[in-house]
Amino acid sequence: MAVTETRVLPPEFIEAAGKTYLGDLATATGQFKTADLSKVFGPQFVAGQDPLQAQAQQIAQQGIGAYKPFLQSAAALAGPQAYQQFMSPYQQDVIDTTLKEFDVQAAKGLPSLAAQAVKAGAFGGGREGVQRAEYQQASDRNRAALQAQLLQQGFGQAQQLAQRALSNQLNLAGQGQQFLGQDVGALTTLGAQNQALQQAQLQAQQQLAQQQLQQPLTAAQTYGQGVTSLIAGYPGQTTQIAQPSPNPLATAIGAGGTLAGIYRAFNRPGT
């Protein structure tokens, strides 16, 4: 007696597409498993230091402490004796000349004292001597005051020059550091921009390498989605397959598997 089996089979073109998909998927998966990931990941995709950044570091290192000589000079100018190096070398000559002229003018007053003494009939007397002493004391005081004024004037000028030099040294130290910082900052900024651009290029290369690695698998998966849509859109075909009744010899071999069983199968009543 024949046995009828009913199967629901997809259309032949969908079945062929499914086999192609499974083959592509197996190949792509195998390639993905054995892929060399060092080609898509690793330090080669990290941007290195830009030359401008390296130059900025070098300048910064060389410039560290560059202000110290100016500060040392400033410290020397801040001492109590700093004004001495700014004293005019001609100051003593000026003082000597001025005092000499003062003495000349002071001496011109002595004849008038003598004339007054003669007129008063006291020439050579004690009164004239007192007047001369008072005149000389006043002249000496004026002379000393003039000399002190000249010395103070020279000292004040030297002090001003020392203060100006001190301020200049401090300004040079500050400006040097400021200019150095500006150079380092500008180079660092430009270097960072170049590094960012290089990093973006490396990331683009890495993304391309990753897409190339995943492209076969992605294509196979996309293809599979299309096959799935086809399966959903085309109903399966019902197929009935008739299978013949089991052969007595095959049944006997499967059941008994002995010579006795084969003999009984061929000698049944009615066979």
C-alpha contacts under 8 A as a table, 3 or more apart, distances in Angstrom:
res1	aa1	res2	aa2	distance
1	M	244	P	6.66
1	M	245	S	4.77
2	A	242	A	6.26
2	A	243	Q	5.42
2	A	244	P	4.38
2	A	245	S	4.79
3	V	242	A	5.51
3	V	243	Q	4.92
3	V	244	P	6.27
3	V	245	S	6.70
4	T	240	Q	6.41
4	T	241	I	5.51
4	T	242	A	4.22
4	T	243	Q	6.04
5	E	240	Q	5.45
5	E	241	I	5.03
5	E	242	A	6.23
5	E	243	Q	7.58
6	T	238	T	6.83
6	T	239	T	5.62
6	T	240	Q	4.29
6	T	241	I	6.25
7	R	238	T	5.68
7	R	239	T	5.13
7	R	240	Q	6.21
7	R	241	I	7.77
8	V	236	G	5.50
8	V	237	Q	5.31
8	V	238	T	4.44
8	V	239	T	6.13
9	L	236	G	5.14
9	L	237	Q	5.12
9	L	238	T	6.36
9	L	239	T	7.09
10	P	14	I	6.33
10	P	15	E	6.15
10	P	231	I	7.31
10	P	234	Y	7.65
10	P	235	P	7.06
10	P	236	G	4.45
10	P	237	Q	5.94
11	P	14	I	5.40
11	P	15	E	6.29
11	P	234	Y	7.67
11	P	236	G	6.60
11	P	237	Q	6.77
12	E	15	E	5.03
12	E	16	A	6.13
13	F	16	A	5.06
13	F	17	A	6.12
14	I	17	A	4.95
14	I	18	G	6.07
14	I	227	V	6.98
14	I	230	L	7.02
14	I	231	I	6.91
15	E	18	G	5.04
15	E	19	K	6.33
16	A	19	K	5.18
16	A	20	T	6.31
17	A	20	T	5.03
17	A	21	Y	6.16
17	A	227	V	6.67
18	G	21	Y	5.03
18	G	22	L	6.23
18	G	224	G	7.54
18	G	227	V	6.42
19	K	22	L	5.20
19	K	23	G	6.23
20	T	23	G	5.14
20	T	24	D	6.17
21	Y	24	D	5.13
21	Y	25	L	5.94
21	Y	220	A	6.35
21	Y	223	Y	6.56
21	Y	224	G	5.85
21	Y	227	V	7.87
22	L	25	L	5.04
22	L	26	A	6.04
23	G	26	A	5.22
23	G	27	T	6.25
24	D	27	T	5.14
24	D	28	A	6.01
24	D	220	A	5.82
25	L	28	A	5.12
25	L	29	T	5.92
25	L	217	L	6.52
25	L	220	A	5.32
25	L	221	Q	7.15
26	A	29	T	5.21
26	A	30	G	6.14
27	T	30	G	5.17
27	T	31	Q	6.26
28	A	31	Q	5.10
28	A	32	F	6.10
28	A	216	P	5.38
28	A	217	L	4.90
28	A	220	A	7.24
29	T	32	F	5.01
29	T	33	K	6.14
29	T	217	L	6.37
30	G	33	K	5.18
30	G	34	T	6.37
31	Q	34	T	5.35
31	Q	35	A	5.85
32	F	35	A	5.18
32	F	213	L	7.04
32	F	214	Q	7.16
32	F	217	L	7.49
35	A	213	L	7.65
36	D	39	K	6.02
36	D	40	V	7.92
37	L	40	V	5.39
37	L	41	F	5.97
38	S	41	F	5.10
38	S	42	G	5.92
39	K	42	G	7.48
39	K	209	A	7.41
40	V	206	Q	5.72
40	V	209	A	5.58
40	V	210	Q	5.83
41	F	44	Q	7.76
41	F	45	F	7.10
41	F	206	Q	7.34
42	G	45	F	6.13
42	G	46	V	7.74
43	P	46	V	5.20
44	Q	47	A	7.72
45	F	199	Q	7.42
45	F	202	L	5.14
45	F	203	Q	6.45
45	F	205	Q	7.90
45	F	206	Q	6.61
46	V	199	Q	6.32
46	V	202	L	6.93
47	A	195	Q	6.21
47	A	196	A	7.73
47	A	198	Q	5.91
47	A	199	Q	4.85
47	A	202	L	7.12
48	G	195	Q	7.11
49	Q	53	Q	6.43
49	Q	54	A	6.86
49	Q	191	G	7.93
49	Q	195	Q	6.73
50	D	53	Q	5.22
50	D	54	A	6.50
50	D	191	G	5.34
50	D	192	A	7.24
50	D	194	N	6.61
50	D	195	Q	5.67
51	P	54	A	5.01
51	P	55	Q	6.13
51	P	191	G	6.92
52	L	55	Q	4.93
52	L	56	A	6.12
52	L	187	L	5.49
52	L	188	T	6.62
52	L	190	L	6.88
52	L	191	G	4.73
53	Q	56	A	5.01
53	Q	57	Q	6.31
53	Q	187	L	6.18
53	Q	188	T	5.07
53	Q	190	L	7.83
53	Q	191	G	4.84
53	Q	192	A	7.08
54	A	57	Q	5.13
54	A	58	Q	6.23
55	Q	58	Q	5.02
55	Q	59	I	6.15
55	Q	187	L	7.30
56	A	59	I	5.18
56	A	60	A	6.06
56	A	183	D	7.46
56	A	184	V	4.81
56	A	185	G	7.60
56	A	187	L	5.48
56	A	188	T	5.92
57	Q	60	A	5.02
57	Q	61	Q	6.07
57	Q	184	V	7.36
58	Q	61	Q	5.14
58	Q	62	Q	6.13
59	I	62	Q	5.11
59	I	63	G	5.88
59	I	180	L	7.76
59	I	184	V	6.82
60	A	63	G	5.03
60	A	64	I	6.19
60	A	180	L	7.30
60	A	181	G	7.79
60	A	184	V	6.40
61	Q	64	I	5.39
62	Q	66	A	7.67
63	G	66	A	5.13
63	G	177	Q	7.86
63	G	180	L	6.91
64	I	67	Y	7.88
65	G	68	K	5.46
66	A	69	P	6.97
66	A	176	G	7.82
66	A	177	Q	7.79
67	Y	70	F	5.49
67	Y	71	L	6.45
67	Y	172	L	7.98
67	Y	173	A	4.77
67	Y	174	G	7.48
67	Y	176	G	6.80
67	Y	177	Q	6.85
68	K	71	L	4.99
68	K	72	Q	6.06
68	K	173	A	7.59
69	P	72	Q	5.00
69	P	73	S	6.19
70	F	73	S	5.08
70	F	74	A	6.05
70	F	169	Q	5.32
70	F	170	L	6.59
70	F	172	L	6.89
70	F	173	A	5.50
71	L	74	A	4.82
71	L	75	A	6.03
71	L	169	Q	6.92
71	L	170	L	6.55
71	L	173	A	6.84
72	Q	75	A	5.02
72	Q	76	A	6.38
73	S	76	A	5.16
73	S	77	L	6.32
73	S	166	L	7.75
73	S	169	Q	6.81
74	A	77	L	5.00
74	A	78	A	6.20
74	A	165	A	7.83
74	A	166	L	5.05
74	A	167	S	7.76
74	A	169	Q	5.64
74	A	170	L	6.45
75	A	78	A	5.07
75	A	79	G	6.87
76	A	79	G	5.71
76	A	82	A	6.76
77	L	82	A	5.03
77	L	83	Y	7.77
77	L	162	A	6.26
77	L	163	Q	7.56
77	L	165	A	7.31
77	L	166	L	5.63
78	A	82	A	6.42
78	A	162	A	7.99
78	A	163	Q	7.87
78	A	166	L	6.87
79	G	82	A	5.24
80	P	83	Y	7.39
81	Q	84	Q	5.79
82	A	85	Q	6.29
82	A	86	F	7.74
82	A	159	Q	7.97
82	A	162	A	6.49
83	Y	86	F	5.36
83	Y	87	M	6.63
83	Y	155	F	7.33
83	Y	158	A	5.12
83	Y	159	Q	5.12
83	Y	161	L	7.59
83	Y	162	A	5.54
84	Q	87	M	5.27
84	Q	158	A	7.00
85	Q	158	A	7.86
86	F	158	A	4.83
86	F	159	Q	7.60
86	F	161	L	6.43
86	F	162	A	6.61
87	M	91	Q	7.47
87	M	154	G	6.67
87	M	155	F	6.96
87	M	157	Q	7.70
87	M	158	A	5.15
88	S	91	Q	5.26
88	S	154	G	7.32
88	S	158	A	7.70
89	P	92	Q	7.27
90	Y	93	D	5.24
90	Y	94	V	6.25
91	Q	94	V	5.02
91	Q	95	I	6.18
91	Q	154	G	6.97
92	Q	95	I	4.94
92	Q	96	D	5.99
93	D	96	D	5.10
93	D	97	T	6.06
94	V	97	T	5.24
94	V	98	T	6.04
95	I	98	T	5.09
95	I	99	L	6.07
95	I	147	Q	6.74
95	I	150	L	6.57
95	I	151	L	7.94
96	D	99	L	5.23
96	D	100	K	6.00
97	T	100	K	5.07
97	T	101	E	6.22
98	T	101	E	5.21
98	T	102	F	6.21
99	L	102	F	4.76
99	L	103	D	6.12
99	L	143	R	6.85
99	L	146	L	7.75
99	L	147	Q	7.19
100	K	103	D	5.08
100	K	104	V	6.31
101	E	104	V	5.03
101	E	105	Q	6.28
102	F	105	Q	5.15
102	F	106	A	6.02
102	F	143	R	7.03
103	D	106	A	4.93
103	D	107	A	6.02
103	D	143	R	7.97
104	V	107	A	5.21
104	V	108	K	6.49
105	Q	108	K	5.20
105	Q	109	G	7.16
106	A	109	G	5.57
106	A	110	L	7.54
106	A	139	S	6.55
107	A	110	L	5.57
108	K	111	P	6.53
108	K	112	S	7.79
109	G	112	S	5.56
109	G	113	L	6.77
110	L	113	L	5.15
110	L	114	A	6.48
110	L	132	R	7.49
111	P	114	A	5.02
111	P	115	A	6.13
112	S	115	A	5.02
112	S	116	Q	6.19
113	L	116	Q	5.13
113	L	117	A	6.25
113	L	128	E	7.58
113	L	131	Q	7.51
113	L	132	R	7.23
114	A	117	A	5.02
114	A	118	V	6.19
114	A	123	F	6.60
114	A	128	E	7.47
115	A	118	V	5.10
115	A	119	K	6.12
116	Q	119	K	5.08
116	Q	120	A	6.09
117	A	120	A	5.05
117	A	121	G	5.98
117	A	122	A	4.82
117	A	123	F	4.53
117	A	124	G	7.74
117	A	128	E	6.00
118	V	121	G	4.95
118	V	122	A	5.92
118	V	123	F	4.81
119	K	122	A	7.63
120	A	123	F	7.58
122	A	125	G	5.29
122	A	126	G	7.82
122	A	127	R	6.65
122	A	128	E	6.40
123	F	128	E	6.17
124	G	128	E	6.19
124	G	129	G	7.22
125	G	128	E	5.47
125	G	129	G	6.46
126	G	129	G	4.89
126	G	130	V	6.19
127	R	130	V	5.14
127	R	131	Q	6.28
128	E	131	Q	5.09
128	E	132	R	6.11
129	G	132	R	5.09
129	G	133	A	6.15
130	V	133	A	5.07
130	V	134	E	6.14
131	Q	134	E	5.14
131	Q	135	Y	6.02
132	R	135	Y	5.04
132	R	136	Q	6.07
133	A	136	Q	5.09
133	A	137	Q	6.10
134	E	137	Q	5.12
134	E	138	A	6.15
135	Y	138	A	5.22
135	Y	139	S	6.07
136	Q	139	S	4.90
136	Q	140	D	6.01
137	Q	140	D	5.04
137	Q	141	R	6.16
138	A	141	R	5.10
138	A	142	N	6.14
139	S	142	N	5.11
139	S	143	R	5.97
140	D	143	R	4.88
140	D	144	A	6.06
141	R	144	A	5.12
141	R	145	A	6.09
142	N	145	A	5.05
142	N	146	L	6.04
143	R	146	L	5.10
143	R	147	Q	6.17
144	A	147	Q	5.02
144	A	148	A	6.08
145	A	148	A	5.04
145	A	149	Q	6.01
146	L	149	Q	5.03
146	L	150	L	6.22
147	Q	150	L	5.13
147	Q	151	L	6.21
148	A	151	L	5.04
148	A	152	Q	5.97
149	Q	152	Q	5.10
149	Q	153	Q	6.01
150	L	153	Q	5.08
150	L	154	G	6.26
151	L	154	G	5.15
151	L	155	F	6.10
152	Q	155	F	4.97
152	Q	156	G	5.97
153	Q	156	G	5.16
153	Q	157	Q	6.26
154	G	157	Q	5.21
154	G	158	A	6.20
155	F	158	A	5.07
155	F	159	Q	6.08
156	G	159	Q	5.03
156	G	160	Q	6.21
157	Q	160	Q	5.12
157	Q	161	L	6.26
158	A	161	L	5.08
158	A	162	A	6.11
159	Q	162	A	5.02
159	Q	163	Q	6.12
160	Q	163	Q	5.11
160	Q	164	R	6.10
161	L	164	R	5.03
161	L	165	A	6.10
162	A	165	A	5.07
162	A	166	L	6.09
163	Q	166	L	5.01
163	Q	167	S	6.13
164	R	167	S	5.10
164	R	168	N	6.14
165	A	168	N	5.00
165	A	169	Q	6.23
166	L	169	Q	5.22
166	L	170	L	6.31
167	S	170	L	5.15
167	S	171	N	6.06
168	N	171	N	5.01
168	N	172	L	6.04
169	Q	172	L	5.07
169	Q	173	A	6.24
170	L	173	A	5.11
170	L	174	G	6.24
171	N	174	G	5.07
171	N	175	Q	5.86
172	L	175	Q	5.08
172	L	176	G	5.81
173	A	176	G	5.19
173	A	177	Q	6.36
174	G	177	Q	5.25
174	G	178	Q	6.08
175	Q	178	Q	4.83
175	Q	179	F	5.97
176	G	179	F	5.27
176	G	180	L	6.03
177	Q	180	L	4.98
177	Q	181	G	6.02
178	Q	181	G	5.08
178	Q	182	Q	6.20
179	F	182	Q	5.00
179	F	183	D	6.20
180	L	183	D	5.18
180	L	184	V	6.16
181	G	184	V	5.10
181	G	185	G	5.90
182	Q	185	G	5.05
182	Q	186	A	6.04
183	D	186	A	5.23
183	D	187	L	6.16
184	V	187	L	5.26
184	V	188	T	5.94
185	G	188	T	5.05
185	G	189	T	6.07
186	A	189	T	5.19
186	A	190	L	6.23
187	L	190	L	5.21
187	L	191	G	5.88
188	T	191	G	5.03
188	T	192	A	6.00
189	T	192	A	5.12
189	T	193	Q	6.30
190	L	193	Q	5.11
190	L	194	N	6.30
191	G	194	N	5.10
191	G	195	Q	6.04
192	A	195	Q	4.94
192	A	196	A	6.03
193	Q	196	A	5.10
193	Q	197	L	6.27
194	N	197	L	5.12
194	N	198	Q	6.21
195	Q	198	Q	5.04
195	Q	199	Q	6.03
196	A	199	Q	4.98
196	A	200	A	6.15
197	L	200	A	5.12
197	L	201	Q	6.34
198	Q	201	Q	5.08
198	Q	202	L	6.22
199	Q	202	L	5.04
199	Q	203	Q	6.09
200	A	203	Q	5.06
200	A	204	A	6.19
201	Q	204	A	5.08
201	Q	205	Q	6.31
202	L	205	Q	4.99
202	L	206	Q	6.12
203	Q	206	Q	4.92
203	Q	207	Q	6.06
204	A	207	Q	5.11
204	A	208	L	6.21
205	Q	208	L	5.08
205	Q	209	A	6.21
206	Q	209	A	5.03
206	Q	210	Q	6.14
207	Q	210	Q	5.06
207	Q	211	Q	6.10
208	L	211	Q	5.08
208	L	212	Q	6.10
209	A	212	Q	5.07
209	A	213	L	6.18
210	Q	213	L	5.01
210	Q	214	Q	6.20
211	Q	214	Q	5.14
211	Q	215	Q	5.58
212	Q	215	Q	5.08
212	Q	216	P	7.80
213	L	216	P	7.26
214	Q	217	L	5.38
214	Q	218	T	5.90
215	Q	218	T	5.01
215	Q	219	A	5.91
216	P	219	A	5.10
216	P	220	A	6.13
217	L	220	A	5.09
217	L	221	Q	6.16
218	T	221	Q	5.10
218	T	222	T	6.09
219	A	222	T	5.07
219	A	223	Y	6.05
220	A	223	Y	4.99
220	A	224	G	6.12
221	Q	224	G	4.94
221	Q	225	Q	6.29
222	T	225	Q	5.12
222	T	226	G	6.49
223	Y	226	G	5.14
223	Y	227	V	6.37
224	G	227	V	4.95
224	G	228	T	6.11
225	Q	228	T	5.03
225	Q	229	S	6.27
226	G	229	S	5.09
226	G	230	L	6.33
227	V	230	L	5.04
227	V	231	I	6.26
228	T	231	I	5.09
228	T	232	A	6.32
229	S	232	A	5.12
229	S	233	G	6.19
230	L	233	G	4.99
230	L	234	Y	6.08
231	I	234	Y	5.40
231	I	235	P	7.11
232	A	235	P	7.01
246	P	250	A	6.82
246	P	251	T	6.33
247	N	250	A	5.08
247	N	251	T	6.03
248	P	251	T	5.01
248	P	252	A	5.92
248	P	265	A	6.01
248	P	266	F	7.66
249	L	252	A	5.10
249	L	253	I	6.09
249	L	262	I	6.40
249	L	265	A	6.62
249	L	266	F	7.75
250	A	253	I	5.06
250	A	254	G	5.98
251	T	254	G	5.01
251	T	255	A	5.82
252	A	255	A	5.06
252	A	256	G	5.47
252	A	257	G	6.31
252	A	261	G	5.66
252	A	262	I	5.60
252	A	265	A	6.30
253	I	256	G	5.44
253	I	257	G	4.02
253	I	258	T	6.91
253	I	261	G	7.28
253	I	262	I	6.77
254	G	257	G	5.79
255	A	261	G	7.95
256	G	261	G	5.41
256	G	262	I	7.81
257	G	261	G	6.62
257	G	262	I	7.50
258	T	261	G	5.29
258	T	262	I	6.47
259	L	262	I	5.11
259	L	263	Y	6.15
260	A	263	Y	5.07
260	A	264	R	6.28
261	G	264	R	5.20
261	G	265	A	6.23
262	I	265	A	5.11
262	I	266	F	6.53
263	Y	266	F	5.40
263	Y	267	N	6.26
264	R	267	N	5.09
264	R	268	R	6.14
265	A	268	R	5.95
266	F	271	T	7.10
267	N	271	T	6.72
268	R	271	T	5.68
